[in-house]
Amino acid sequence: MTRRSSILDGNSFRAENAAGLDERTLALAGRREMLGPAYRLFYRTPVHLVRGEKAHLFDADGLEYLDAYNNVVSVGHAHPRVVAAVAEQAAALNTHTRYLHEAILRYSEELLATLPGMDRVMYLCTGSEANDLAIRVARYATGHRGVIVTSEAYHGNTDLVSGMSPALGGGQAVHPEVRVVPAPDPALAAADGFPATPEGTSEWFAGHVRAAVASLDEAGDGVAALLVDAVFSSDGIFPARVLGPAVAAVRAAGGLFVADEVQPGFARTGEEFWGHLRHGLQADVVTTGKPMGNGIPVSAMATRAEVLEPFATTVPYFNTFGGNPVSIAAAQAVLDVIRDEGLQAHALTLGTSFRAELSRVAAGHDEVGEVRGVGLYTGVEIVGESGEPDAARALDVVEGLRDRRVLTSVCGPHNNVLKVRPPLPFTAADIAWFCEALDETLARP
């Protein structure tokens, strides 16, 4: 029996949607068969994009769309400084890290300066590779094999981290040395009798983590790492200050805290440059990816020398394209733009305004539950008459927004939370466009 994956199929195009497509779109969708069924298109009516600028995208007919989803282009589509940096370096040299090159050293110094207590960094191409390497490093550093993840986590698509990504659904087995715990959801904590506060939620979450540690110890695996995305983006987007007791429990058992910063990193939360710092913690290992190169494939794993040494002095490791001069040029430009354009402070202030406007819209529609988030990462719950998660309606809302040329998607265990994570140079006018489109969509039966 074929199983669909929840994280990729939430608002996917399916064959039954083909009947209403124009000839050009239908022909393009048909040609995609050569890519195989693992590749999904968004939307019942797919979008044919040809150009982007800041938080706006343009299709083949010249129609303009609001991008409220693609955090990969963190400093905006086609940012001129990133484009120029990539073009200049590509015209000069592109080799690999086995030759001396000034750019990677400058970038590494500046990146590590944002990560308290860390003094080593290794480069790769994707967040999946970074998480894969992080787990290998953690296992060598601790002598343990067990890993703890949250129930809707997505940490990548290598064989190792796919088995640590429950969000991929029933077709992908979780590895036997992995334990899955619920995300620190205040509502779930309250249902179990804990206060729906950061303190209550953190103790509730820590209880589940302690049980997972005990299970791994009993199985003889021990715990190598607690691997979490610090905003819990696939789980439904949850608050700060909820990780402390859980991390303490893992460290007491000899494990490490691995912060997957592929989603919240590089100033998106506004409060901090890195998502895990919102929890008042320093990670033992940090992984980055998506927004690091504004669309150029580049990722990293950062840690301390004593954590890296057992792996690095035992296992030969080399990544041909990781850290190449062109990708580092893109990454340096992103770091410079975030600093020079004040995008961290912008994410904080604009994100607060955005959620205030979303709450205003929500007040007129009973089907909107909680509006939550931080910086420019926001979740909007879509619920039924009794407050239960309503995935079908959430999907209709995503499609309705698309019809109004606003692009977003869903997340959470029930696929009922609108996931809103636009490029950082989002504006007040963009907020107005999004909220008007959402209000109109929700008003439609």
Secondary structure, DSSP 4 states (H G I P E B T S, - for coil): -----HHHHTTB--GGGGGG--HHHHHHHHHGGGG-TT---BSSS---EEEEEBTEEEETT--EEEESS-TTSTT-BT-HHHHHHHHHHHTT----TTS--HHHHHHHHHHHTTSTT--EEEEESSHHHHHHHHHHHHHHHHS--EEEEETT----SSHHHHTT-GGG-TTSPPPTTEEEE----HHHHHHTT--SSHHHHHHHHHHHHHHHHHHHHHHT--EEEEEEETT-TTTT---SS-SHHHHHHHHHTT-EEEEE-TTTTTTTTSS-SSGGGGGT---SEEEE-GGGGTTS--EEEEE-HHHHHHHHTTS----SSTT-HHHHHHHHHHHHHHHHTTHHHHHHHHHHHHHHHHHHHHTT-TTEEEEEEETTEEEEEEB-TTS-B-HHHHHHHHHHHHHTTEE-EEESTTS-EEEE---TT--HHHHHHHHHHHHHHHH--
